[in-house]
Amino acid sequence: MKSQTMRRECEQLSFRVIEAIADTMETDVIDLQPPLYSVIDPTALDLLFSGSGPIRVEFGYEGHTILVDADRTIAVDGTVYD
């Protein structure tokens, strides 16, 4: 049961964004400071991308530029994460 819950969380766009940021900063997701929610609402981000249509969100986090496109592509400082 726990692995199914973690798998669902990993499919959430906001968690993928956190993973991409952590990878860029060469740290673990649990060690990110400040937490992502201090910059952008992760639930709102997931909801924005739950439908279809043209959308693009760009925001800054600790000196990094994060871009999320309508196709759910995530880029941190120009590096694309799948």
mmCIF file of the N, C-alpha and C atoms, coordinates in Angstrom:
data_MODEL
# 
_entry.id   MODEL 
# 
loop_
_atom_site.group_PDB 
_atom_site.id 
_atom_site.type_symbol 
_atom_site.label_atom_id 
_atom_site.label_alt_id 
_atom_site.label_comp_id 
_atom_site.label_asym_id 
_atom_site.label_entity_id 
_atom_site.label_seq_id 
_atom_site.pdbx_PDB_ins_code 
_atom_site.Cartn_x 
_atom_site.Cartn_y 
_atom_site.Cartn_z 
_atom_site.occupancy 
_atom_site.B_iso_or_equiv 
_atom_site.pdbx_formal_charge 
_atom_site.auth_seq_id 
_atom_site.auth_comp_id 
_atom_site.auth_asym_id 
_atom_site.auth_atom_id 
_atom_site.pdbx_PDB_model_num 
ATOM 1   N N  . MET A 1 1  ? 0.822  -1.199 0.000   1.00 0.00 ? 1  MET A N  1 
ATOM 2   C CA . MET A 1 1  ? 0.000  0.000  0.000   1.00 0.00 ? 1  MET A CA 1 
ATOM 3   C C  . MET A 1 1  ? 0.865  1.262  0.000   1.00 0.00 ? 1  MET A C  1 
ATOM 4   N N  . LYS A 1 2  ? 1.892  1.286  0.814   1.00 0.00 ? 2  LYS A N  1 
ATOM 5   C CA . LYS A 1 2  ? 2.759  2.457  0.885   1.00 0.00 ? 2  LYS A CA 1 
ATOM 6   C C  . LYS A 1 2  ? 3.441  2.733  -0.448  1.00 0.00 ? 2  LYS A C  1 
ATOM 7   N N  . SER A 1 3  ? 3.886  1.693  -1.138  1.00 0.00 ? 3  SER A N  1 
ATOM 8   C CA . SER A 1 3  ? 4.563  1.901  -2.419  1.00 0.00 ? 3  SER A CA 1 
ATOM 9   C C  . SER A 1 3  ? 3.617  2.475  -3.461  1.00 0.00 ? 3  SER A C  1 
ATOM 10  N N  . GLN A 1 4  ? 2.334  2.100  -3.421  1.00 0.00 ? 4  GLN A N  1 
ATOM 11  C CA . GLN A 1 4  ? 1.358  2.662  -4.358  1.00 0.00 ? 4  GLN A CA 1 
ATOM 12  C C  . GLN A 1 4  ? 1.164  4.146  -4.081  1.00 0.00 ? 4  GLN A C  1 
ATOM 13  N N  . THR A 1 5  ? 1.107  4.511  -2.811  1.00 0.00 ? 5  THR A N  1 
ATOM 14  C CA . THR A 1 5  ? 0.954  5.921  -2.453  1.00 0.00 ? 5  THR A CA 1 
ATOM 15  C C  . THR A 1 5  ? 2.162  6.713  -2.921  1.00 0.00 ? 5  THR A C  1 
ATOM 16  N N  . MET A 1 6  ? 3.358  6.197  -2.681  1.00 0.00 ? 6  MET A N  1 
ATOM 17  C CA . MET A 1 6  ? 4.568  6.899  -3.107  1.00 0.00 ? 6  MET A CA 1 
ATOM 18  C C  . MET A 1 6  ? 4.624  7.000  -4.623  1.00 0.00 ? 6  MET A C  1 
ATOM 19  N N  . ARG A 1 7  ? 4.182  5.966  -5.327  1.00 0.00 ? 7  ARG A N  1 
ATOM 20  C CA . ARG A 1 7  ? 4.190  5.992  -6.791  1.00 0.00 ? 7  ARG A CA 1 
ATOM 21  C C  . ARG A 1 7  ? 3.250  7.094  -7.287  1.00 0.00 ? 7  ARG A C  1 
ATOM 22  N N  . ARG A 1 8  ? 2.071  7.215  -6.677  1.00 0.00 ? 8  ARG A N  1 
ATOM 23  C CA . ARG A 1 8  ? 1.126  8.265  -7.072  1.00 0.00 ? 8  ARG A CA 1 
ATOM 24  C C  . ARG A 1 8  ? 1.731  9.637  -6.823  1.00 0.00 ? 8  ARG A C  1 
ATOM 25  N N  . GLU A 1 9  ? 2.386  9.812  -5.679  1.00 0.00 ? 9  GLU A N  1 
ATOM 26  C CA . GLU A 1 9  ? 3.007  11.095 -5.366  1.00 0.00 ? 9  GLU A CA 1 
ATOM 27  C C  . GLU A 1 9  ? 4.089  11.436 -6.377  1.00 0.00 ? 9  GLU A C  1 
ATOM 28  N N  . CYS A 1 10 ? 4.834  10.442 -6.803  1.00 0.00 ? 10 CYS A N  1 
ATOM 29  C CA . CYS A 1 10 ? 5.911  10.672 -7.760  1.00 0.00 ? 10 CYS A CA 1 
ATOM 30  C C  . CYS A 1 10 ? 5.375  11.083 -9.119  1.00 0.00 ? 10 CYS A C  1 
ATOM 31  N N  . GLU A 1 11 ? 4.127  10.719 -9.412  1.00 0.00 ? 11 GLU A N  1 
ATOM 32  C CA . GLU A 1 11 ? 3.528  11.090 -10.686 1.00 0.00 ? 11 GLU A CA 1 
ATOM 33  C C  . GLU A 1 11 ? 2.998  12.525 -10.655 1.00 0.00 ? 11 GLU A C  1 
ATOM 34  N N  . GLN A 1 12 ? 2.868  13.099 -9.474  1.00 0.00 ? 12 GLN A N  1 
ATOM 35  C CA . GLN A 1 12 ? 2.388  14.468 -9.377  1.00 0.00 ? 12 GLN A CA 1 
ATOM 36  C C  . GLN A 1 12 ? 3.429  15.413 -9.961  1.00 0.00 ? 12 GLN A C  1 
ATOM 37  N N  . LEU A 1 13 ? 2.950  16.365 -10.738 1.00 0.00 ? 13 LEU A N  1 
ATOM 38  C CA . LEU A 1 13 ? 3.843  17.328 -11.369 1.00 0.00 ? 13 LEU A CA 1 
ATOM 39  C C  . LEU A 1 13 ? 4.677  18.078 -10.333 1.00 0.00 ? 13 LEU A C  1 
ATOM 40  N N  . SER A 1 14 ? 4.048  18.485 -9.257  1.00 0.00 ? 14 SER A N  1 
ATOM 41  C CA . SER A 1 14 ? 4.778  19.249 -8.238  1.00 0.00 ? 14 SER A CA 1 
ATOM 42  C C  . SER A 1 14 ? 5.939  18.440 -7.663  1.00 0.00 ? 14 SER A C  1 
ATOM 43  N N  . PHE A 1 15 ? 5.755  17.140 -7.478  1.00 0.00 ? 15 PHE A N  1 
ATOM 44  C CA . PHE A 1 15 ? 6.848  16.319 -6.957  1.00 0.00 ? 15 PHE A CA 1 
ATOM 45  C C  . PHE A 1 15 ? 7.956  16.186 -7.992  1.00 0.00 ? 15 PHE A C  1 
ATOM 46  N N  . ARG A 1 16 ? 7.591  16.082 -9.262  1.00 0.00 ? 16 ARG A N  1 
ATOM 47  C CA . ARG A 1 16 ? 8.595  16.023 -10.320 1.00 0.00 ? 16 ARG A CA 1 
ATOM 48  C C  . ARG A 1 16 ? 9.397  17.325 -10.365 1.00 0.00 ? 16 ARG A C  1 
ATOM 49  N N  . VAL A 1 17 ? 8.731  18.448 -10.117 1.00 0.00 ? 17 VAL A N  1 
ATOM 50  C CA . VAL A 1 17 ? 9.426  19.741 -10.064 1.00 0.00 ? 17 VAL A CA 1 
ATOM 51  C C  . VAL A 1 17 ? 10.420 19.743 -8.904  1.00 0.00 ? 17 VAL A C  1 
ATOM 52  N N  . ILE A 1 18 ? 9.986  19.253 -7.753  1.00 0.00 ? 18 ILE A N  1 
ATOM 53  C CA . ILE A 1 18 ? 10.867 19.182 -6.589  1.00 0.00 ? 18 ILE A CA 1 
ATOM 54  C C  . ILE A 1 18 ? 12.078 18.303 -6.892  1.00 0.00 ? 18 ILE A C  1 
ATOM 55  N N  . GLU A 1 19 ? 11.851 17.168 -7.542  1.00 0.00 ? 19 GLU A N  1 
ATOM 56  C CA . GLU A 1 19 ? 12.961 16.281 -7.906  1.00 0.00 ? 19 GLU A CA 1 
ATOM 57  C C  . GLU A 1 19 ? 13.947 16.974 -8.843  1.00 0.00 ? 19 GLU A C  1 
ATOM 58  N N  . ALA A 1 20 ? 13.427 17.725 -9.815  1.00 0.00 ? 20 ALA A N  1 
ATOM 59  C CA . ALA A 1 20 ? 14.292 18.425 -10.770 1.00 0.00 ? 20 ALA A CA 1 
ATOM 60  C C  . ALA A 1 20 ? 15.123 19.500 -10.068 1.00 0.00 ? 20 ALA A C  1 
ATOM 61  N N  . ILE A 1 21 ? 14.494 20.230 -9.167  1.00 0.00 ? 21 ILE A N  1 
ATOM 62  C CA . ILE A 1 21 ? 15.221 21.261 -8.416  1.00 0.00 ? 21 ILE A CA 1 
ATOM 63  C C  . ILE A 1 21 ? 16.300 20.617 -7.546  1.00 0.00 ? 21 ILE A C  1 
ATOM 64  N N  . ALA A 1 22 ? 15.940 19.556 -6.850  1.00 0.00 ? 22 ALA A N  1 
ATOM 65  C CA . ALA A 1 22 ? 16.905 18.863 -5.985  1.00 0.00 ? 22 ALA A CA 1 
ATOM 66  C C  . ALA A 1 22 ? 18.078 18.337 -6.803  1.00 0.00 ? 22 ALA A C  1 
ATOM 67  N N  . ASP A 1 23 ? 17.790 17.806 -7.980  1.00 0.00 ? 23 ASP A N  1 
ATOM 68  C CA . ASP A 1 23 ? 18.857 17.306 -8.845  1.00 0.00 ? 23 ASP A CA 1 
ATOM 69  C C  . ASP A 1 23 ? 19.796 18.438 -9.249  1.00 0.00 ? 23 ASP A C  1 
ATOM 70  N N  . THR A 1 24 ? 19.227 19.569 -9.630  1.00 0.00 ? 24 THR A N  1 
ATOM 71  C CA . THR A 1 24 ? 20.030 20.729 -10.017 1.00 0.00 ? 24 THR A CA 1 
ATOM 72  C C  . THR A 1 24 ? 20.898 21.213 -8.859  1.00 0.00 ? 24 THR A C  1 
ATOM 73  N N  . MET A 1 25 ? 20.323 21.207 -7.663  1.00 0.00 ? 25 MET A N  1 
ATOM 74  C CA . MET A 1 25 ? 21.038 21.697 -6.485  1.00 0.00 ? 25 MET A CA 1 
ATOM 75  C C  . MET A 1 25 ? 21.902 20.611 -5.836  1.00 0.00 ? 25 MET A C  1 
ATOM 76  N N  . GLU A 1 26 ? 21.898 19.430 -6.453  1.00 0.00 ? 26 GLU A N  1 
ATOM 77  C CA . GLU A 1 26 ? 22.681 18.292 -5.961  1.00 0.00 ? 26 GLU A CA 1 
ATOM 78  C C  . GLU A 1 26 ? 22.408 18.006 -4.489  1.00 0.00 ? 26 GLU A C  1 
ATOM 79  N N  . THR A 1 27 ? 21.119 17.876 -4.177  1.00 0.00 ? 27 THR A N  1 
ATOM 80  C CA . THR A 1 27 ? 20.699 17.568 -2.815  1.00 0.00 ? 27 THR A CA 1 
ATOM 81  C C  . THR A 1 27 ? 19.519 16.613 -2.860  1.00 0.00 ? 27 THR A C  1 
ATOM 82  N N  . ASP A 1 28 ? 19.123 16.118 -1.720  1.00 0.00 ? 28 ASP A N  1 
ATOM 83  C CA . ASP A 1 28 ? 17.969 15.241 -1.618  1.00 0.00 ? 28 ASP A CA 1 
ATOM 84  C C  . ASP A 1 28 ? 16.707 16.097 -1.524  1.00 0.00 ? 28 ASP A C  1 
ATOM 85  N N  . VAL A 1 29 ? 15.601 15.579 -2.016  1.00 0.00 ? 29 VAL A N  1 
ATOM 86  C CA . VAL A 1 29 ? 14.353 16.347 -2.003  1.00 0.00 ? 29 VAL A CA 1 
ATOM 87  C C  . VAL A 1 29 ? 13.955 16.760 -0.589  1.00 0.00 ? 29 VAL A C  1 
ATOM 88  N N  . ILE A 1 30 ? 14.237 15.935 0.390   1.00 0.00 ? 30 ILE A N  1 
ATOM 89  C CA . ILE A 1 30 ? 13.843 16.284 1.763   1.00 0.00 ? 30 ILE A CA 1 
ATOM 90  C C  . ILE A 1 30 ? 14.735 17.362 2.371   1.00 0.00 ? 30 ILE A C  1 
ATOM 91  N N  . ASP A 1 31 ? 15.857 17.635 1.741   1.00 0.00 ? 31 ASP A N  1 
ATOM 92  C CA . ASP A 1 31 ? 16.779 18.645 2.255   1.00 0.00 ? 31 ASP A CA 1 
ATOM 93  C C  . ASP A 1 31 ? 16.620 20.010 1.590   1.00 0.00 ? 31 ASP A C  1 
ATOM 94  N N  . LEU A 1 32 ? 15.686 20.145 0.649   1.00 0.00 ? 32 LEU A N  1 
ATOM 95  C CA . LEU A 1 32 ? 15.492 21.440 -0.014  1.00 0.00 ? 32 LEU A CA 1 
ATOM 96  C C  . LEU A 1 32 ? 15.031 22.481 0.994   1.00 0.00 ? 32 LEU A C  1 
ATOM 97  N N  . GLN A 1 33 ? 15.737 23.587 1.027   1.00 0.00 ? 33 GLN A N  1 
ATOM 98  C CA . GLN A 1 33 ? 15.377 24.697 1.902   1.00 0.00 ? 33 GLN A CA 1 
ATOM 99  C C  . GLN A 1 33 ? 15.480 25.984 1.123   1.00 0.00 ? 33 GLN A C  1 
ATOM 100 N N  . PRO A 1 34 ? 14.508 26.827 1.125   1.00 0.00 ? 34 PRO A N  1 
ATOM 101 C CA . PRO A 1 34 ? 13.214 26.634 1.773   1.00 0.00 ? 34 PRO A CA 1 
ATOM 102 C C  . PRO A 1 34 ? 12.374 25.620 1.004   1.00 0.00 ? 34 PRO A C  1 
ATOM 103 N N  . PRO A 1 35 ? 11.316 25.114 1.633   1.00 0.00 ? 35 PRO A N  1 
ATOM 104 C CA . PRO A 1 35 ? 10.438 24.177 0.927   1.00 0.00 ? 35 PRO A CA 1 
ATOM 105 C C  . PRO A 1 35 ? 9.789  24.859 -0.280  1.00 0.00 ? 35 PRO A C  1 
ATOM 106 N N  . LEU A 1 36 ? 9.466  24.070 -1.287  1.00 0.00 ? 36 LEU A N  1 
ATOM 107 C CA . LEU A 1 36 ? 8.876  24.622 -2.510  1.00 0.00 ? 36 LEU A CA 1 
ATOM 108 C C  . LEU A 1 36 ? 7.621  25.438 -2.211  1.00 0.00 ? 36 LEU A C  1 
ATOM 109 N N  . TYR A 1 37 ? 6.816  24.996 -1.242  1.00 0.00 ? 37 TYR A N  1 
ATOM 110 C CA . TYR A 1 37 ? 5.561  25.691 -0.961  1.00 0.00 ? 37 TYR A CA 1 
ATOM 111 C C  . TYR A 1 37 ? 5.765  27.118 -0.463  1.00 0.00 ? 37 TYR A C  1 
ATOM 112 N N  . SER A 1 38 ? 6.989  27.479 -0.082  1.00 0.00 ? 38 SER A N  1 
ATOM 113 C CA . SER A 1 38 ? 7.245  28.865 0.316   1.00 0.00 ? 38 SER A CA 1 
ATOM 114 C C  . SER A 1 38 ? 7.372  29.781 -0.899  1.00 0.00 ? 38 SER A C  1 
ATOM 115 N N  . VAL A 1 39 ? 7.487  29.176 -2.092  1.00 0.00 ? 39 VAL A N  1 
ATOM 116 C CA . VAL A 1 39 ? 7.652  29.937 -3.330  1.00 0.00 ? 39 VAL A CA 1 
ATOM 117 C C  . VAL A 1 39 ? 6.422  29.816 -4.224  1.00 0.00 ? 39 VAL A C  1 
ATOM 118 N N  . ILE A 1 40 ? 5.872  28.609 -4.308  1.00 0.00 ? 40 ILE A N  1 
ATOM 119 C CA . ILE A 1 40 ? 4.713  28.355 -5.162  1.00 0.00 ? 40 ILE A CA 1 
ATOM 120 C C  . ILE A 1 40 ? 3.876  27.264 -4.501  1.00 0.00 ? 40 ILE A C  1 
ATOM 121 N N  . ASP A 1 41 ? 2.570  27.342 -4.647  1.00 0.00 ? 41 ASP A N  1 
ATOM 122 C CA . ASP A 1 41 ? 1.668  26.357 -4.053  1.00 0.00 ? 41 ASP A CA 1 
ATOM 123 C C  . ASP A 1 41 ? 1.686  25.083 -4.898  1.00 0.00 ? 41 ASP A C  1 
ATOM 124 N N  . PRO A 1 42 ? 2.257  23.989 -4.397  1.00 0.00 ? 42 PRO A N  1 
ATOM 125 C CA . PRO A 1 42 ? 2.347  22.754 -5.180  1.00 0.00 ? 42 PRO A CA 1 
ATOM 126 C C  . PRO A 1 42 ? 0.985  22.205 -5.606  1.00 0.00 ? 42 PRO A C  1 
ATOM 127 N N  . THR A 1 43 ? -0.015 22.320 -4.743  1.00 0.00 ? 43 THR A N  1 
ATOM 128 C CA . THR A 1 43 ? -1.356 21.837 -5.092  1.00 0.00 ? 43 THR A CA 1 
ATOM 129 C C  . THR A 1 43 ? -1.931 22.653 -6.237  1.00 0.00 ? 43 THR A C  1 
ATOM 130 N N  . ALA A 1 44 ? -1.751 23.958 -6.186  1.00 0.00 ? 44 ALA A N  1 
ATOM 131 C CA . ALA A 1 44 ? -2.233 24.820 -7.270  1.00 0.00 ? 44 ALA A CA 1 
ATOM 132 C C  . ALA A 1 44 ? -1.507 24.499 -8.573  1.00 0.00 ? 44 ALA A C  1 
ATOM 133 N N  . LEU A 1 45 ? -0.211 24.229 -8.493  1.00 0.00 ? 45 LEU A N  1 
ATOM 134 C CA . LEU A 1 45 ? 0.559  23.864 -9.684  1.00 0.00 ? 45 LEU A CA 1 
ATOM 135 C C  . LEU A 1 45 ? -0.006 22.587 -10.301 1.00 0.00 ? 45 LEU A C  1 
ATOM 136 N N  . ASP A 1 46 ? -0.270 21.582 -9.469  1.00 0.00 ? 46 ASP A N  1 
ATOM 137 C CA . ASP A 1 46 ? -0.856 20.333 -9.967  1.00 0.00 ? 46 ASP A CA 1 
ATOM 138 C C  . ASP A 1 46 ? -2.213 20.586 -10.617 1.00 0.00 ? 46 ASP A C  1 
ATOM 139 N N  . LEU A 1 47 ? -3.034 21.420 -9.992  1.00 0.00 ? 47 LEU A N  1 
ATOM 140 C CA . LEU A 1 47 ? -4.365 21.714 -10.536 1.00 0.00 ? 47 LEU A CA 1 
ATOM 141 C C  . LEU A 1 47 ? -4.286 22.477 -11.858 1.00 0.00 ? 47 LEU A C  1 
ATOM 142 N N  . LEU A 1 48 ? -3.361 23.415 -11.955 1.00 0.00 ? 48 LEU A N  1 
ATOM 143 C CA . LEU A 1 48 ? -3.201 24.176 -13.200 1.00 0.00 ? 48 LEU A CA 1 
ATOM 144 C C  . LEU A 1 48 ? -2.928 23.262 -14.387 1.00 0.00 ? 48 LEU A C  1 
ATOM 145 N N  . PHE A 1 49 ? -2.154 22.214 -14.149 1.00 0.00 ? 49 PHE A N  1 
ATOM 146 C CA . PHE A 1 49 ? -1.757 21.323 -15.230 1.00 0.00 ? 49 PHE A CA 1 
ATOM 147 C C  . PHE A 1 49 ? -2.609 20.059 -15.309 1.00 0.00 ? 49 PHE A C  1 
ATOM 148 N N  . SER A 1 50 ? -3.710 20.008 -14.568 1.00 0.00 ? 50 SER A N  1 
ATOM 149 C CA . SER A 1 50 ? -4.560 18.816 -14.597 1.00 0.00 ? 50 SER A CA 1 
ATOM 150 C C  . SER A 1 50 ? -5.476 18.792 -15.814 1.00 0.00 ? 50 SER A C  1 
ATOM 151 N N  . GLY A 1 51 ? -5.717 19.928 -16.411 1.00 0.00 ? 51 GLY A N  1 
ATOM 152 C CA . GLY A 1 51 ? -6.561 19.992 -17.600 1.00 0.00 ? 51 GLY A CA 1 
ATOM 153 C C  . GLY A 1 51 ? -5.720 20.082 -18.856 1.00 0.00 ? 51 GLY A C  1 
ATOM 154 N N  . SER A 1 52 ? -6.378 20.464 -19.916 1.00 0.00 ? 52 SER A N  1 
ATOM 155 C CA . SER A 1 52 ? -5.648 20.657 -21.168 1.00 0.00 ? 52 SER A CA 1 
ATOM 156 C C  . SER A 1 52 ? -5.711 22.133 -21.531 1.00 0.00 ? 52 SER A C  1 
ATOM 157 N N  . GLY A 1 53 ? -4.885 22.513 -22.427 1.00 0.00 ? 53 GLY A N  1 
ATOM 158 C CA . GLY A 1 53 ? -4.873 23.902 -22.857 1.00 0.00 ? 53 GLY A CA 1 
ATOM 159 C C  . GLY A 1 53 ? -3.482 24.485 -22.734 1.00 0.00 ? 53 GLY A C  1 
ATOM 160 N N  . PRO A 1 54 ? -3.289 25.613 -23.375 1.00 0.00 ? 54 PRO A N  1 
ATOM 161 C CA . PRO A 1 54 ? -1.963 26.227 -23.366 1.00 0.00 ? 54 PRO A CA 1 
ATOM 162 C C  . PRO A 1 54 ? -1.678 26.876 -22.010 1.00 0.00 ? 54 PRO A C  1 
ATOM 163 N N  . ILE A 1 55 ? -0.651 26.406 -21.376 1.00 0.00 ? 55 ILE A N  1 
ATOM 164 C CA . ILE A 1 55 ? -0.247 26.979 -20.091 1.00 0.00 ? 55 ILE A CA 1 
ATOM 165 C C  . ILE A 1 55 ? 1.266  26.861 -19.966 1.00 0.00 ? 55 ILE A C  1 
ATOM 166 N N  . ARG A 1 56 ? 1.826  27.836 -19.312 1.00 0.00 ? 56 ARG A N  1 
ATOM 167 C CA . ARG A 1 56 ? 3.265  27.832 -19.043 1.00 0.00 ? 56 ARG A CA 1 
ATOM 168 C C  . ARG A 1 56 ? 3.465  28.587 -17.736 1.00 0.00 ? 56 ARG A C  1 
ATOM 169 N N  . VAL A 1 57 ? 4.192  27.974 -16.826 1.00 0.00 ? 57 VAL A N  1 
ATOM 170 C CA . VAL A 1 57 ? 4.457  28.604 -15.538 1.00 0.00 ? 57 VAL A CA 1 
ATOM 171 C C  . VAL A 1 57 ? 5.967  28.728 -15.374 1.00 0.00 ? 57 VAL A C  1 
ATOM 172 N N  . GLU A 1 58 ? 6.388  29.915 -15.004 1.00 0.00 ? 58 GLU A N  1 
ATOM 173 C CA . GLU A 1 58 ? 7.807  30.162 -14.744 1.00 0.00 ? 58 GLU A CA 1 
ATOM 174 C C  . GLU A 1 58 ? 7.924  30.823 -13.381 1.00 0.00 ? 58 GLU A C  1 
ATOM 175 N N  . PHE A 1 59 ? 8.853  30.335 -12.580 1.00 0.00 ? 59 PHE A N  1 
ATOM 176 C CA . PHE A 1 59 ? 9.066  30.939 -11.270 1.00 0.00 ? 59 PHE A CA 1 
ATOM 177 C C  . PHE A 1 59 ? 10.519 30.744 -10.853 1.00 0.00 ? 59 PHE A C  1 
ATOM 178 N N  . GLY A 1 60 ? 10.919 31.516 -9.877  1.00 0.00 ? 60 GLY A N  1 
ATOM 179 C CA . GLY A 1 60 ? 12.277 31.422 -9.371  1.00 0.00 ? 60 GLY A CA 1 
ATOM 180 C C  . GLY A 1 60 ? 12.317 30.688 -8.045  1.00 0.00 ? 60 GLY A C  1 
ATOM 181 N N  . TYR A 1 61 ? 13.421 29.997 -7.826  1.00 0.00 ? 61 TYR A N  1 
ATOM 182 C CA . TYR A 1 61 ? 13.631 29.296 -6.561  1.00 0.00 ? 61 TYR A CA 1 
ATOM 183 C C  . TYR A 1 61 ? 15.123 29.320 -6.253  1.00 0.00 ? 61 TYR A C  1 
ATOM 184 N N  . GLU A 1 62 ? 15.502 30.031 -5.197  1.00 0.00 ? 62 GLU A N  1 
ATOM 185 C CA . GLU A 1 62 ? 16.889 30.067 -4.751  1.00 0.00 ? 62 GLU A CA 1 
ATOM 186 C C  . GLU A 1 62 ? 17.879 30.368 -5.877  1.00 0.00 ? 62 GLU A C  1 
ATOM 187 N N  . GLY A 1 63 ? 17.539 31.335 -6.717  1.00 0.00 ? 63 GLY A N  1 
ATOM 188 C CA . GLY A 1 63 ? 18.424 31.741 -7.800  1.00 0.00 ? 63 GLY A CA 1 
ATOM 189 C C  . GLY A 1 63 ? 18.312 30.912 -9.066  1.00 0.00 ? 63 GLY A C  1 
ATOM 190 N N  . HIS A 1 64 ? 17.418 29.933 -9.077  1.00 0.00 ? 64 HIS A N  1 
ATOM 191 C CA . HIS A 1 64 ? 17.207 29.081 -10.247 1.00 0.00 ? 64 HIS A CA 1 
ATOM 192 C C  . HIS A 1 64 ? 15.885 29.456 -10.910 1.00 0.00 ? 64 HIS A C  1 
ATOM 193 N N  . THR A 1 65 ? 15.829 29.304 -12.233 1.00 0.00 ? 65 THR A N  1 
ATOM 194 C CA . THR A 1 65 ? 14.605 29.562 -12.981 1.00 0.00 ? 65 THR A CA 1 
ATOM 195 C C  . THR A 1 65 ? 13.971 28.233 -13.354 1.00 0.00 ? 65 THR A C  1 
ATOM 196 N N  . ILE A 1 66 ? 12.722 28.059 -12.932 1.00 0.00 ? 66 ILE A N  1 
ATOM 197 C CA . ILE A 1 66 ? 11.993 26.825 -13.205 1.00 0.00 ? 66 ILE A CA 1 
ATOM 198 C C  . ILE A 1 66 ? 10.885 27.155 -14.194 1.00 0.00 ? 66 ILE A C  1 
ATOM 199 N N  . LEU A 1 67 ? 10.784 26.335 -15.232 1.00 0.00 ? 67 LEU A N  1 
ATOM 200 C CA . LEU A 1 67 ? 9.776  26.514 -16.271 1.00 0.00 ? 67 LEU A CA 1 
ATOM 201 C C  . LEU A 1 67 ? 9.028  25.200 -16.439 1.00 0.00 ? 67 LEU A C  1 
ATOM 202 N N  . VAL A 1 68 ? 7.703  25.275 -16.406 1.00 0.00 ? 68 VAL A N  1 
ATOM 203 C CA . VAL A 1 68 ? 6.860  24.104 -16.629 1.00 0.00 ? 68 VAL A CA 1 
ATOM 204 C C  . VAL A 1 68 ? 5.939  24.435 -17.794 1.00 0.00 ? 68 VAL A C  1 
ATOM 205 N N  . ASP A 1 69 ? 5.989  23.608 -18.843 1.00 0.00 ? 69 ASP A N  1 
ATOM 206 C CA . ASP A 1 69 ? 5.179  23.820 -20.044 1.00 0.00 ? 69 ASP A CA 1 
ATOM 207 C C  . ASP A 1 69 ? 3.916  22.972 -20.025 1.00 0.00 ? 69 ASP A C  1 
ATOM 208 N N  . ALA A 1 70 ? 3.000  23.294 -20.936 1.00 0.00 ? 70 ALA A N  1 
ATOM 209 C CA . ALA A 1 70 ? 1.713  22.609 -21.034 1.00 0.00 ? 70 ALA A CA 1 
ATOM 210 C C  . ALA A 1 70 ? 1.855  21.102 -21.182 1.00 0.00 ? 70 ALA A C  1 
ATOM 211 N N  . ASP A 1 71 ? 2.917  20.647 -21.832 1.00 0.00 ? 71 ASP A N  1 
ATOM 212 C CA . ASP A 1 71 ? 3.122  19.201 -22.004 1.00 0.00 ? 71 ASP A CA 1 
ATOM 213 C C  . ASP A 1 71 ? 3.778  18.572 -20.776 1.00 0.00 ? 71 ASP A C  1 
ATOM 214 N N  . ARG A 1 72 ? 3.843  19.345 -19.669 1.00 0.00 ? 72 ARG A N  1 
ATOM 215 C CA . ARG A 1 72 ? 4.386  18.897 -18.383 1.00 0.00 ? 72 ARG A CA 1 
ATOM 216 C C  . ARG A 1 72 ? 5.905  18.729 -18.413 1.00 0.00 ? 72 ARG A C  1 
ATOM 217 N N  . THR A 1 73 ? 6.548  19.356 -19.401 1.00 0.00 ? 73 THR A N  1 
ATOM 218 C CA . THR A 1 73 ? 8.004  19.380 -19.448 1.00 0.00 ? 73 THR A CA 1 
ATOM 219 C C  . THR A 1 73 ? 8.499  20.351 -18.386 1.00 0.00 ? 73 THR A C  1 
ATOM 220 N N  . ILE A 1 74 ? 9.516  19.928 -17.666 1.00 0.00 ? 74 ILE A N  1 
ATOM 221 C CA . ILE A 1 74 ? 10.095 20.748 -16.603 1.00 0.00 ? 74 ILE A CA 1 
ATOM 222 C C  . ILE A 1 74 ? 11.522 21.103 -16.997 1.00 0.00 ? 74 ILE A C  1 
ATOM 223 N N  . ALA A 1 75 ? 11.861 22.380 -16.875 1.00 0.00 ? 75 ALA A N  1 
ATOM 224 C CA . ALA A 1 75 ? 13.235 22.818 -17.122 1.00 0.00 ? 75 ALA A CA 1 
ATOM 225 C C  . ALA A 1 75 ? 13.693 23.644 -15.928 1.00 0.00 ? 75 ALA A C  1 
ATOM 226 N N  . VAL A 1 76 ? 14.910 23.381 -15.493 1.00 0.00 ? 76 VAL A N  1 
ATOM 227 C CA . VAL A 1 76 ? 15.525 24.168 -14.429 1.00 0.00 ? 76 VAL A CA 1 
ATOM 228 C C  . VAL A 1 76 ? 16.794 24.762 -15.012 1.00 0.00 ? 76 VAL A C  1 
ATOM 229 N N  . ASP A 1 77 ? 16.834 26.085 -15.060 1.00 0.00 ? 77 ASP A N  1 
ATOM 230 C CA . ASP A 1 77 ? 17.975 26.800 -15.640 1.00 0.00 ? 77 ASP A CA 1 
ATOM 231 C C  . ASP A 1 77 ? 18.283 26.303 -17.051 1.00 0.00 ? 77 ASP A C  1 
ATOM 232 N N  . GLY A 1 78 ? 17.242 25.973 -17.804 1.00 0.00 ? 78 GLY A N  1 
ATOM 233 C CA . GLY A 1 78 ? 17.408 25.549 -19.190 1.00 0.00 ? 78 GLY A CA 1 
ATOM 234 C C  . GLY A 1 78 ? 17.652 24.066 -19.382 1.00 0.00 ? 78 GLY A C  1 
ATOM 235 N N  . THR A 1 79 ? 17.907 23.325 -18.307 1.00 0.00 ? 79 THR A N  1 
ATOM 236 C CA . THR A 1 79 ? 18.090 21.874 -18.402 1.00 0.00 ? 79 THR A CA 1 
ATOM 237 C C  . THR A 1 79 ? 16.735 21.203 -18.270 1.00 0.00 ? 79 THR A C  1 
ATOM 238 N N  . VAL A 1 80 ? 16.382 20.395 -19.262 1.00 0.00 ? 80 VAL A N  1 
ATOM 239 C CA . VAL A 1 80 ? 15.066 19.741 -19.289 1.00 0.00 ? 80 VAL A CA 1 
ATOM 240 C C  . VAL A 1 80 ? 15.119 18.428 -18.523 1.00 0.00 ? 80 VAL A C  1 
ATOM 241 N N  . TYR A 1 81 ? 14.096 18.222 -17.690 1.00 0.00 ? 81 TYR A N  1 
ATOM 242 C CA . TYR A 1 81 ? 13.949 16.986 -16.912 1.00 0.00 ? 81 TYR A CA 1 
ATOM 243 C C  . TYR A 1 81 ? 12.682 16.279 -17.359 1.00 0.00 ? 81 TYR A C  1 
ATOM 244 N N  . ASP A 1 82 ? 12.790 14.976 -17.597 1.00 0.00 ? 82 ASP A N  1 
ATOM 245 C CA . ASP A 1 82 ? 11.619 14.180 -17.986 1.00 0.00 ? 82 ASP A CA 1 
ATOM 246 C C  . ASP A 1 82 ? 11.097 13.389 -16.821 1.00 0.00 ? 82 ASP A C  1 
# 
